[in-house]
Amino acid sequence: MTPAEIGRIVRAARRAQGLRQDQLAGAAGVGIRFLSELERGKTTVRLEKVIAVLDALGCTLRVEMPPTEPEACDGIDAPRDDSAAGKPDVNWSYE
């Protein structure tokens, strides 16, 4: 997934929820400039802020390990499932 794809998803989700950029920025605790740059696909955005925006939209970001030897994943926690917590389960993967 590219920064531009994430930006398009954020913009589409924001618009679908009827939010202005200033409203989403306030809900996520980020600046309007940051949100604008994120939606435009700027490559130097800060990951923790991207996650805050996705969380404010109710989106879920999932990162999956590539297939590998089982021992290579020792000590890595399984992904958390927030769908039971009332958050929508959105699949961000592209093939």
C-alpha positions, -999 to +999 in steps of 0.1 A: +000+000+000+013+035-008+009+068+010-013+080-018-036+050-013-039+056+024-046+093+017-074+084-007-089+060+019-088+086+046-104+112+024-131+089+013-139+077+049-139+113+061-163+124+034-185+093+038-189+103+075-197+139+065-167+153+084-147+184+074-110+183+077-110+205+108-135+182+125-115+151+119-082+168+128-097+178+161-111+143+168-077+127+160-056+153+178-037+163+147-034+196+129-054+204+098-021+208+078-011+173+087-045+159+077-044+177+044-009+164+037-020+128+046-050+130+023-027+142-005-004+112+001+026+131+014+053+105+021+069+121+052+038+119+075+043+105+110+030+070+115+015+076+150-005+105+137-017+084+107-029+057+132-046+084+153-065+096+122-075+061+112-087+054+148-108+086+149-125+074+117-131+040+132-108+023+107-085-006+114-050-009+100-038-045+097-002-055+089+005-091+082+037-110+084+048-128+052+047-166+053+079-177+071+093-203+094+072-205+126+103-199+148+110-166+131+078-153+146+085-164+182+079-135+206+056-116+183+021-111+197-009-121+176-028-092+161-055-077+183-091-081+171-110-048+178-142-059+159-157-070+192-150-036+207-175-020+183-150-008+158-157-017+122-134-043+107-120-027+075-096-047+053-070-023+039-051-050+020-048-047-018-038-075-042 
